[in-house]
Amino acid sequence: MRQTSSRQVRLKLVYIDVWSLVKLSFLVWLCAGIVLIVASILIWVVLFSTGIFDTLNDTLRDVINENFSIEDSFGIGQVALFSVVIALLNTVVGTALGAIGGFLYNLSVRFTGGLLVGFQNS
């Protein structure tokens, strides 16, 4: 059996490519948006199928003395559309914040000298 020696290397991160960070943050926020859309639709379906909306309708009918239906006010289409709008806004804002963060890191490297990162070859 051959023995390998592990060697530690210390490197400084002195530059982040802003375009690469924009692409990465876009993909991360796009995936988060898809998760948000699927989760909100699944939560609505679970609440509808378990009868929670019927219980809430009865409670609200007793409180406000009017006929009220949550399914009519917050249907699956409205929930899905709201989720898509929020996911798109999160993707745009998150991508912009990723670009701004990379730009600010590149500016701060001039004052701090960069981020020291250690790696080990094993």
C-alpha positions as CSV (number, residue, x, y, z in Angstrom):
1,M,0.0,0.0,0.0
2,R,1.4,3.3,-1.0
3,Q,1.3,6.2,1.4
4,T,0.3,9.6,0.1
5,S,1.3,12.8,1.8
6,S,-1.3,15.5,2.2
7,R,-0.1,19.0,1.3
8,Q,-1.9,22.1,2.4
9,V,-2.1,25.1,0.1
10,R,-3.2,28.6,1.1
11,L,-4.6,30.7,-1.6
12,K,-6.1,34.2,-1.7
13,L,-9.3,34.9,-3.5
14,V,-8.7,38.3,-5.0
15,Y,-11.2,38.5,-7.8
16,I,-14.7,37.2,-8.5
17,D,-15.8,37.3,-12.1
18,V,-19.1,39.3,-11.9
19,W,-20.6,37.7,-15.0
20,S,-20.0,34.2,-13.6
21,L,-21.6,35.3,-10.3
22,V,-24.6,36.7,-12.2
23,K,-25.1,33.4,-14.0
24,L,-24.8,31.4,-10.8
25,S,-27.1,33.6,-8.8
26,F,-29.6,33.5,-11.6
27,L,-29.7,29.7,-11.6
28,V,-29.9,29.5,-7.8
29,W,-32.8,32.0,-7.6
30,L,-34.5,30.3,-10.6
31,C,-34.4,27.0,-8.7
32,A,-35.6,28.6,-5.6
33,G,-38.5,30.1,-7.6
34,I,-39.5,26.8,-9.0
35,V,-39.4,25.3,-5.5
36,L,-41.6,28.2,-4.3
37,I,-44.2,27.7,-7.0
38,V,-44.4,23.9,-6.5
39,A,-44.5,24.2,-2.7
40,S,-47.3,26.8,-2.7
41,I,-49.4,24.8,-5.1
42,L,-48.9,21.6,-3.1
43,I,-49.8,23.4,0.2
44,W,-53.0,24.7,-1.4
45,V,-53.9,21.2,-2.7
46,V,-53.2,19.7,0.8
47,L,-55.3,22.4,2.5
48,F,-58.1,21.9,0.0
49,S,-58.1,18.1,0.2
50,T,-58.1,17.9,4.0
51,G,-61.1,20.2,4.3
52,I,-59.3,23.1,6.1
53,F,-60.9,25.6,3.7
54,D,-64.4,24.3,4.6
55,T,-63.7,24.7,8.3
56,L,-62.4,28.2,7.7
57,N,-65.4,29.1,5.6
58,D,-67.7,28.0,8.4
59,T,-65.7,30.0,11.0
60,L,-65.7,33.1,8.9
61,R,-69.4,32.7,8.2
62,D,-70.1,32.7,11.9
63,V,-67.8,35.7,12.6
64,I,-68.8,38.1,9.8
65,N,-72.4,36.8,9.3
66,E,-71.9,36.6,5.5
67,N,-71.5,33.8,3.0
68,F,-67.8,33.7,2.3
69,S,-65.7,31.1,0.3
70,I,-62.0,31.0,0.5
71,E,-61.8,28.9,-2.6
72,D,-63.5,31.7,-4.6
73,S,-61.2,34.3,-3.2
74,F,-58.0,32.4,-3.2
75,G,-58.3,29.7,-5.9
76,I,-55.5,27.5,-7.2
77,G,-55.0,29.7,-10.2
78,Q,-54.6,32.9,-8.1
79,V,-52.2,31.2,-5.8
80,A,-50.2,29.8,-8.7
81,L,-50.1,33.2,-10.4
82,F,-49.1,35.0,-7.2
83,S,-46.3,32.4,-6.7
84,V,-45.0,32.9,-10.3
85,V,-45.0,36.7,-9.9
86,I,-43.1,36.4,-6.6
87,A,-40.7,33.8,-8.0
88,L,-39.9,36.1,-11.0
89,L,-39.4,39.1,-8.7
90,N,-37.1,37.0,-6.4
91,T,-35.1,35.9,-9.5
92,V,-34.6,39.4,-10.8
93,V,-33.7,40.9,-7.4
94,G,-31.6,38.0,-6.4
95,T,-29.6,38.1,-9.6
96,A,-29.1,41.8,-9.3
97,L,-28.0,41.4,-5.7
98,G,-25.5,38.7,-6.7
99,A,-24.0,41.0,-9.2
100,I,-23.8,43.9,-6.8
101,G,-22.2,41.6,-4.1
102,G,-19.6,40.4,-6.6
103,F,-18.8,44.0,-7.6
104,L,-18.6,45.1,-3.9
105,Y,-16.3,42.2,-3.1
106,N,-14.0,43.1,-6.0
107,L,-13.9,46.7,-4.6
108,S,-13.2,45.6,-1.1
109,V,-10.3,43.4,-2.2
110,R,-8.4,46.6,-2.8
111,F,-8.6,47.5,0.9
112,T,-8.5,44.0,2.5
113,G,-6.2,42.1,0.2
114,G,-8.7,39.3,-0.4
115,L,-10.0,36.2,1.3
116,L,-7.5,33.7,2.5
117,V,-8.7,30.1,1.7
118,G,-6.9,26.9,2.7
119,F,-7.0,23.7,0.6
120,Q,-5.6,20.3,1.3
121,N,-4.5,17.8,-1.3
122,S,-5.3,14.3,0.0
